[in-house]
Amino acid sequence: CIVSNNKNLIKHFKIREIQKYADQGNLTVSYAQYPNGKVFHMYLHDDVKVMLWFSASDFRNQNVDKHLAGRVNKFLHYQDMIHFKRRGLHYYDWGNISSSLNPNGIDQFKMKFGGELKDVYSYFVGNTLWGRILIILRTLYNKACLL
């Protein structure tokens, strides 16, 4: 359940999971600040590939120049790409898009870089009764967050 309020956002991150990636050197966070606003990017990576895991900006705040926020976000992506290229990483995964047939503004931005669209699926399987119950509870929790 990701919400725009930073305190709620932090509450929903799995800190132990993030710490494991950081301890292994597979987590990078970039940050840019502009008048009345900030942009953050969080990446997971190995020695070859990098994947944008999370991108956040407070462009919805009342006193933020939304156009400046968008330009800063794009520039931060550019700087991130340069950083990862210098580290020898060869693949930059933008994460998901909502639609390749009817792309929104963010999808269009990502698709301008070319690359290859792939269908990727992520799911959990409960191997035991307890595991199946936990998956059902997680699904209900995620649906409640969307309300």
Z-matrix of the N, CA and C atoms (Angstrom, degrees):
N
C 1 1.450
C 2 1.523 1 108.07
N 3 1.305 2 117.61 1 100.94
C 4 1.454 3 121.32 2 -179.58
C 5 1.518 4 108.32 3 -102.95
N 6 1.293 5 115.44 4 125.26
C 7 1.460 6 121.38 5 179.92
C 8 1.515 7 108.66 6 -123.94
N 9 1.333 8 116.02 7 165.63
C 10 1.467 9 119.20 8 -173.13
C 11 1.519 10 113.51 9 -76.09
N 12 1.301 11 119.19 10 -23.72
C 13 1.459 12 121.00 11 -179.74
C 14 1.534 13 108.90 12 -71.25
N 15 1.331 14 117.77 13 121.95
C 16 1.468 15 121.50 14 -174.42
C 17 1.520 16 113.05 15 -57.44
N 18 1.335 17 118.91 16 -37.77
C 19 1.462 18 120.70 17 -179.92
C 20 1.522 19 110.48 18 -63.09
N 21 1.333 20 116.82 19 -41.28
C 22 1.460 21 120.15 20 177.71
C 23 1.521 22 111.18 21 -69.42
N 24 1.315 23 116.53 22 -36.88
C 25 1.458 24 120.52 23 179.69
C 26 1.520 25 110.75 24 -61.82
N 27 1.309 26 116.62 25 -47.92
C 28 1.464 27 121.10 26 179.85
C 29 1.525 28 110.42 27 -61.01
N 30 1.321 29 116.82 28 -38.71
C 31 1.456 30 121.59 29 -179.23
C 32 1.531 31 111.81 30 -60.35
N 33 1.333 32 117.60 31 -31.09
C 34 1.456 33 120.78 32 -174.85
C 35 1.528 34 113.79 33 -92.60
N 36 1.326 35 117.69 34 -8.59
C 37 1.461 36 119.23 35 175.85
C 38 1.517 37 110.20 36 -72.08
N 39 1.295 38 115.99 37 145.62
C 40 1.463 39 121.36 38 176.80
C 41 1.531 40 106.96 39 -89.25
N 42 1.319 41 115.73 40 90.72
C 43 1.459 42 121.95 41 -173.16
C 44 1.526 43 111.36 42 -57.79
N 45 1.323 44 118.45 43 -40.55
C 46 1.475 45 120.57 44 -179.70
C 47 1.522 46 111.14 45 -62.80
N 48 1.329 47 116.59 46 -39.96
C 49 1.461 48 120.73 47 178.72
C 50 1.527 49 110.20 48 -64.29
N 51 1.321 50 116.28 49 -45.88
C 52 1.457 51 120.48 50 178.50
C 53 1.524 52 110.51 51 -62.07
N 54 1.323 53 117.55 52 -41.55
C 55 1.462 54 121.67 53 -179.62
C 56 1.526 55 111.40 54 -62.07
N 57 1.332 56 117.52 55 -38.06
C 58 1.473 57 120.55 56 178.46
C 59 1.521 58 110.63 57 -61.90
N 60 1.332 59 116.83 58 -45.98
C 61 1.468 60 119.84 59 178.44
C 62 1.525 61 110.31 60 -62.31
N 63 1.333 62 117.15 61 -42.56
C 64 1.460 63 120.88 62 -179.42
C 65 1.522 64 110.94 63 -64.30
N 66 1.334 65 117.52 64 -43.14
C 67 1.465 66 121.56 65 -179.99
C 68 1.524 67 111.62 66 -61.27
N 69 1.318 68 116.73 67 -31.93
C 70 1.467 69 121.41 68 -179.06
C 71 1.528 70 111.82 69 -88.01
N 72 1.332 71 117.63 70 -1.10
C 73 1.457 72 120.79 71 -179.55
C 74 1.514 73 113.18 72 75.77
N 75 1.331 74 117.41 73 23.11
C 76 1.463 75 121.54 74 -176.61
C 77 1.528 76 112.93 75 -110.65
N 78 1.319 77 117.11 76 21.32
C 79 1.455 78 121.27 77 -179.28
C 80 1.522 79 108.52 78 -132.36
N 81 1.324 80 115.60 79 130.73
C 82 1.457 81 120.87 80 176.21
C 83 1.516 82 108.35 81 -130.58
N 84 1.330 83 116.25 82 134.96
C 85 1.459 84 122.30 83 176.35
C 86 1.518 85 107.76 84 -119.84
N 87 1.331 86 116.39 85 129.56
C 88 1.466 87 120.61 86 174.78
C 89 1.524 88 108.38 87 -115.10
N 90 1.326 89 115.36 88 157.46
C 91 1.455 90 120.46 89 -171.07
C 92 1.520 91 109.41 90 -149.33
N 93 1.317 92 116.49 91 138.62
C 94 1.462 93 121.48 92 173.19
C 95 1.519 94 108.10 93 -138.92
N 96 1.323 95 115.16 94 145.49
C 97 1.456 96 120.52 95 -179.36
C 98 1.521 97 108.90 96 -124.24
N 99 1.315 98 116.54 97 144.56
C 100 1.459 99 123.60 98 177.03
C 101 1.527 100 106.69 99 -140.96
N 102 1.322 101 119.09 100 171.25
C 103 1.467 102 119.33 101 -176.70
C 104 1.538 103 111.94 102 -52.98
N 105 1.298 104 115.65 103 121.35
C 106 1.464 105 124.20 104 178.22
C 107 1.526 106 114.51 105 65.69
N 108 1.330 107 118.99 106 14.99
C 109 1.458 108 118.61 107 -178.05
C 110 1.514 109 114.77 108 -155.68
N 111 1.329 110 114.34 109 167.74
C 112 1.470 111 122.54 110 -179.58
C 113 1.521 112 109.29 111 -143.69
N 114 1.329 113 115.80 112 155.12
C 115 1.460 114 123.15 113 173.76
C 116 1.520 115 107.34 114 -131.58
N 117 1.333 116 116.53 115 135.14
C 118 1.461 117 122.32 116 176.68
C 119 1.521 118 109.04 117 -125.82
N 120 1.322 119 116.55 118 142.52
C 121 1.464 120 122.54 119 170.30
C 122 1.520 121 107.86 120 -127.54
N 123 1.310 122 116.53 121 137.87
C 124 1.467 123 121.34 122 175.99
C 125 1.528 124 107.49 123 -123.08
N 126 1.325 125 115.27 124 130.62
C 127 1.459 126 121.85 125 -176.41
C 128 1.524 127 111.22 126 -123.73
N 129 1.326 128 115.31 127 145.35
C 130 1.458 129 122.71 128 167.26
C 131 1.519 130 106.46 129 -108.38
N 132 1.340 131 116.76 130 141.36
C 133 1.458 132 118.43 131 -178.10
C 134 1.513 133 111.34 132 -156.90
N 135 1.334 134 113.45 133 161.97
C 136 1.456 135 121.19 134 169.29
C 137 1.526 136 105.87 135 -119.56
N 138 1.325 137 118.44 136 -148.52
C 139 1.464 138 120.24 137 -178.36
C 140 1.525 139 113.22 138 -85.22
N 141 1.345 140 117.41 139 -7.23
C 142 1.452 141 120.83 140 -175.35
C 143 1.525 142 112.66 141 -124.65
N 144 1.325 143 116.97 142 -40.78
C 145 1.465 144 122.00 143 -172.95
C 146 1.522 145 110.97 144 -117.24
N 147 1.326 146 114.17 145 148.20
C 148 1.459 147 121.18 146 173.67
C 149 1.526 148 107.90 147 -129.79
N 150 1.334 149 116.02 148 139.31
C 151 1.456 150 120.82 149 179.75
C 152 1.529 151 109.43 150 -127.02
N 153 1.323 152 115.14 151 128.16
C 154 1.456 153 120.07 152 173.82
C 155 1.520 154 107.63 153 -67.83
N 156 1.322 155 116.09 154 116.12
C 157 1.457 156 121.11 155 -177.24
C 158 1.522 157 110.61 156 -94.59
N 159 1.323 158 115.65 157 -35.26
C 160 1.453 159 119.38 158 -174.69
C 161 1.519 160 109.69 159 -156.58
N 162 1.312 161 116.30 160 137.38
C 163 1.457 162 121.99 161 175.36
C 164 1.519 163 107.57 162 -132.96
N 165 1.318 164 117.14 163 130.72
C 166 1.458 165 120.34 164 -178.13
C 167 1.523 166 110.16 165 -138.11
N 168 1.312 167 114.49 166 143.88
C 169 1.454 168 122.05 167 176.05
C 170 1.517 169 107.66 168 -147.05
N 171 1.301 170 116.57 169 150.58
C 172 1.459 171 118.77 170 177.31
C 173 1.529 172 110.86 171 -99.72
N 174 1.341 173 115.83 172 38.05
C 175 1.458 174 121.37 173 -178.29
C 176 1.531 175 112.88 174 -64.88
N 177 1.324 176 117.51 175 -15.74
C 178 1.464 177 120.30 176 179.26
C 179 1.532 178 112.25 177 -83.65
N 180 1.315 179 116.95 178 -9.21
C 181 1.467 180 119.52 179 178.91
C 182 1.531 181 109.76 180 -64.87
N 183 1.285 182 115.43 181 154.57
C 184 1.456 183 122.71 182 -170.31
C 185 1.533 184 114.00 183 -60.55
N 186 1.307 185 118.70 184 -43.57
C 187 1.466 186 121.52 185 -172.56
C 188 1.522 187 113.64 186 -98.77
N 189 1.327 188 117.87 187 21.32
C 190 1.458 189 121.27 188 -176.41
C 191 1.529 190 109.82 189 -100.69
N 192 1.329 191 116.06 190 134.42
C 193 1.460 192 122.04 191 173.89
C 194 1.527 193 107.57 192 -75.49
N 195 1.309 194 117.49 193 106.46
C 196 1.462 195 122.57 194 -174.49
C 197 1.528 196 111.97 195 -62.73
N 198 1.319 197 117.31 196 -36.43
C 199 1.466 198 120.26 197 179.54
C 200 1.526 199 110.84 198 -68.17
N 201 1.327 200 116.22 199 -41.31
C 202 1.458 201 120.36 200 176.49
C 203 1.531 202 110.10 201 -63.97
N 204 1.333 203 116.95 202 -40.50
C 205 1.469 204 121.10 203 178.23
C 206 1.524 205 110.47 204 -58.54
N 207 1.320 206 117.10 205 -43.88
C 208 1.466 207 121.06 206 178.91
C 209 1.519 208 111.98 207 -63.94
N 210 1.328 209 117.34 208 -42.23
C 211 1.476 210 120.55 209 179.34
C 212 1.534 211 111.33 210 -66.22
N 213 1.328 212 116.08 211 -41.21
C 214 1.468 213 119.95 212 178.22
C 215 1.523 214 110.24 213 -64.08
N 216 1.326 215 117.41 214 -41.46
C 217 1.461 216 121.49 215 178.81
C 218 1.533 217 110.56 216 -61.11
N 219 1.334 218 117.24 217 -45.36
C 220 1.473 219 121.03 218 178.73
C 221 1.522 220 110.74 219 -63.49
N 222 1.334 221 116.69 220 -43.05
C 223 1.465 222 119.85 221 179.28
C 224 1.533 223 110.88 222 -63.84
N 225 1.339 224 117.18 223 -38.69
C 226 1.459 225 119.77 224 178.16
C 227 1.528 226 110.41 225 -63.78
N 228 1.338 227 117.72 226 -40.42
C 229 1.468 228 120.16 227 175.53
C 230 1.531 229 110.35 228 -59.02
N 231 1.322 230 115.83 229 -44.06
C 232 1.458 231 120.63 230 179.14
C 233 1.533 232 110.52 231 -59.80
N 234 1.325 233 117.08 232 -47.02
C 235 1.464 234 120.80 233 178.67
C 236 1.530 235 111.14 234 -63.32
N 237 1.330 236 116.56 235 -38.75
C 238 1.470 237 120.40 236 177.63
C 239 1.522 238 110.43 237 -61.75
N 240 1.329 239 116.88 238 -43.99
C 241 1.473 240 120.62 239 179.73
C 242 1.526 241 111.06 240 -60.48
N 243 1.324 242 115.75 241 -43.21
C 244 1.476 243 119.54 242 177.84
C 245 1.528 244 109.91 243 -61.28
N 246 1.324 245 116.62 244 -44.49
C 247 1.472 246 121.31 245 179.22
C 248 1.528 247 110.90 246 -58.03
N 249 1.319 248 117.24 247 -49.31
C 250 1.468 249 120.25 248 -177.46
C 251 1.529 250 111.70 249 -68.93
N 252 1.322 251 117.07 250 -35.22
C 253 1.470 252 119.55 251 177.24
C 254 1.530 253 110.09 252 -63.97
N 255 1.325 254 116.87 253 -41.16
C 256 1.468 255 120.53 254 178.25
C 257 1.528 256 111.81 255 -64.56
N 258 1.335 257 116.28 256 -28.88
C 259 1.472 258 120.91 257 177.03
C 260 1.517 259 112.48 258 -80.24
N 261 1.333 260 116.81 259 -4.72
C 262 1.454 261 120.88 260 176.62
C 263 1.523 262 114.83 261 92.03
N 264 1.317 263 118.02 262 11.12
C 265 1.459 264 119.96 263 176.87
C 266 1.527 265 109.22 264 -79.85
N 267 1.338 266 115.99 265 141.43
C 268 1.463 267 120.48 266 -172.30
C 269 1.523 268 114.53 267 -110.46
N 270 1.320 269 118.99 268 -15.79
C 271 1.459 270 121.86 269 -176.39
C 272 1.525 271 109.81 270 -126.10
N 273 1.327 272 115.36 271 128.84
C 274 1.466 273 122.36 272 179.34
C 275 1.520 274 107.13 273 -115.55
N 276 1.309 275 116.33 274 111.62
C 277 1.460 276 122.47 275 -178.24
C 278 1.525 277 108.22 276 -99.87
N 279 1.332 278 115.96 277 118.51
C 280 1.458 279 121.21 278 -178.31
C 281 1.518 280 112.71 279 -74.40
N 282 1.302 281 118.34 280 -5.44
C 283 1.455 282 119.02 281 -172.08
C 284 1.515 283 108.63 282 82.76
N 285 1.302 284 116.79 283 -154.81
C 286 1.458 285 118.77 284 -172.14
C 287 1.522 286 113.37 285 -87.99
N 288 1.332 287 114.00 286 165.05
C 289 1.453 288 122.73 287 169.25
C 290 1.523 289 106.62 288 -125.30
N 291 1.315 290 116.05 289 159.22
C 292 1.463 291 117.84 290 -178.43
C 293 1.518 292 112.25 291 -82.52
N 294 1.348 293 117.92 292 -33.89
C 295 1.459 294 119.62 293 179.66
C 296 1.517 295 110.25 294 -162.18
N 297 1.321 296 116.69 295 130.29
C 298 1.463 297 119.72 296 174.24
C 299 1.524 298 110.45 297 -84.66
N 300 1.336 299 117.30 298 -22.03
C 301 1.463 300 121.38 299 -179.88
C 302 1.524 301 111.97 300 -83.46
N 303 1.326 302 117.03 301 -32.86
C 304 1.460 303 122.39 302 179.93
C 305 1.530 304 108.48 303 -135.24
N 306 1.343 305 117.15 304 68.50
C 307 1.473 306 119.76 305 -172.83
C 308 1.523 307 112.76 306 -71.30
N 309 1.354 308 114.57 307 139.16
C 310 1.462 309 119.47 308 172.99
C 311 1.530 310 108.29 309 -81.42
N 312 1.326 311 117.32 310 -173.46
C 313 1.468 312 120.56 311 -176.84
C 314 1.515 313 113.94 312 -61.25
N 315 1.332 314 117.68 313 -41.89
C 316 1.463 315 121.16 314 179.73
C 317 1.530 316 110.12 315 -67.18
N 318 1.336 317 116.03 316 -42.30
C 319 1.468 318 119.96 317 177.84
C 320 1.533 319 110.53 318 -60.53
N 321 1.330 320 116.73 319 -43.25
C 322 1.464 321 120.50 320 179.28
C 323 1.522 322 110.72 321 -61.00
N 324 1.330 323 116.39 322 -43.00
C 325 1.466 324 120.61 323 178.27
C 326 1.528 325 110.89 324 -58.34
N 327 1.333 326 116.54 325 -47.82
C 328 1.462 327 121.03 326 -179.24
C 329 1.523 328 111.36 327 -64.09
N 330 1.337 329 116.22 328 -41.72
C 331 1.461 330 120.74 329 -175.22
C 332 1.528 331 112.38 330 -71.41
N 333 1.327 332 118.71 331 -21.38
C 334 1.468 333 121.65 332 179.09
C 335 1.531 334 111.85 333 -62.93
N 336 1.325 335 116.56 334 -21.41
C 337 1.454 336 120.00 335 -178.51
C 338 1.523 337 112.33 336 -81.56
N 339 1.319 338 116.81 337 -1.73
C 340 1.462 339 120.01 338 -178.98
C 341 1.514 340 109.42 339 79.43
N 342 1.279 341 115.79 340 -139.67
C 343 1.454 342 119.52 341 179.72
C 344 1.511 343 111.74 342 86.47
N 345 1.275 344 114.63 343 -167.84
C 346 1.450 345 122.31 344 -173.00
C 347 1.527 346 109.71 345 -121.62
N 348 1.329 347 116.07 346 128.98
C 349 1.457 348 120.53 347 175.17
C 350 1.520 349 108.40 348 -84.80
N 351 1.311 350 116.35 349 132.10
C 352 1.456 351 121.40 350 179.26
C 353 1.512 352 109.43 351 -130.68
N 354 1.320 353 115.73 352 143.77
C 355 1.456 354 120.42 353 170.61
C 356 1.518 355 107.46 354 -86.58
N 357 1.315 356 115.84 355 122.30
C 358 1.458 357 121.60 356 179.86
C 359 1.519 358 107.36 357 -125.09
N 360 1.309 359 115.69 358 133.88
C 361 1.455 360 120.64 359 -178.02
C 362 1.523 361 109.45 360 -118.73
N 363 1.310 362 115.12 361 141.87
C 364 1.446 363 121.30 362 178.02
C 365 1.517 364 107.45 363 -132.42
N 366 1.302 365 116.09 364 128.67
C 367 1.451 366 119.20 365 -179.45
C 368 1.517 367 110.26 366 -154.53
N 369 1.320 368 114.82 367 162.95
C 370 1.456 369 122.11 368 178.81
C 371 1.514 370 108.46 369 -113.66
N 372 1.316 371 115.72 370 145.22
C 373 1.463 372 121.69 371 177.56
C 374 1.519 373 107.66 372 -123.21
N 375 1.316 374 115.95 373 126.82
C 376 1.458 375 120.14 374 175.77
C 377 1.525 376 109.57 375 -87.21
N 378 1.310 377 117.01 376 115.17
C 379 1.467 378 121.05 377 -178.90
C 380 1.522 379 112.89 378 -85.19
N 381 1.314 380 116.24 379 -16.19
C 382 1.464 381 120.96 380 -179.82
C 383 1.521 382 107.85 381 -127.80
N 384 1.306 383 116.85 382 170.31
C 385 1.456 384 120.73 383 176.90
C 386 1.526 385 109.91 384 -60.28
N 387 1.318 386 116.76 385 -44.46
C 388 1.468 387 121.13 386 178.79
C 389 1.530 388 109.90 387 -61.46
N 390 1.315 389 118.28 388 -41.12
C 391 1.463 390 122.04 389 178.26
C 392 1.520 391 111.75 390 -62.67
N 393 1.331 392 117.03 391 -42.35
C 394 1.467 393 120.76 392 178.16
C 395 1.530 394 111.02 393 -65.35
N 396 1.315 395 117.81 394 -38.29
C 397 1.463 396 121.48 395 177.71
C 398 1.532 397 110.17 396 -63.95
N 399 1.321 398 116.46 397 -43.69
C 400 1.473 399 120.09 398 179.53
C 401 1.530 400 111.51 399 -62.90
N 402 1.322 401 117.32 400 -37.43
C 403 1.461 402 120.35 401 178.49
C 404 1.529 403 110.37 402 -65.89
N 405 1.315 404 116.68 403 -41.73
C 406 1.470 405 120.59 404 177.41
C 407 1.529 406 110.03 405 -61.96
N 408 1.331 407 117.38 406 -44.16
C 409 1.469 408 121.06 407 179.21
C 410 1.526 409 110.98 408 -63.19
N 411 1.328 410 116.49 409 -40.70
C 412 1.468 411 120.51 410 178.92
C 413 1.524 412 110.49 411 -63.87
N 414 1.314 413 117.12 412 -42.12
C 415 1.469 414 121.80 413 178.58
C 416 1.521 415 110.51 414 -61.90
N 417 1.325 416 117.31 415 -44.46
C 418 1.460 417 121.05 416 178.56
C 419 1.529 418 111.35 417 -63.32
N 420 1.334 419 116.21 418 -41.43
C 421 1.459 420 120.97 419 178.31
C 422 1.535 421 110.63 420 -61.70
N 423 1.330 422 116.99 421 -46.06
C 424 1.471 423 120.86 422 -179.22
C 425 1.517 424 110.60 423 -63.80
N 426 1.321 425 118.34 424 -39.08
C 427 1.463 426 120.72 425 177.48
C 428 1.520 427 110.71 426 -65.49
N 429 1.324 428 117.84 427 -38.04
C 430 1.462 429 121.61 428 179.11
C 431 1.529 430 110.47 429 -64.58
N 432 1.317 431 117.99 430 -33.59
C 433 1.462 432 121.83 431 -179.86
C 434 1.527 433 111.09 432 -68.55
N 435 1.318 434 117.48 433 -26.99
C 436 1.459 435 120.83 434 -178.22
C 437 1.521 436 112.71 435 -80.90
N 438 1.316 437 116.82 436 -12.96
C 439 1.473 438 119.61 437 -178.80
C 440 1.499 439 112.87 438 -74.48
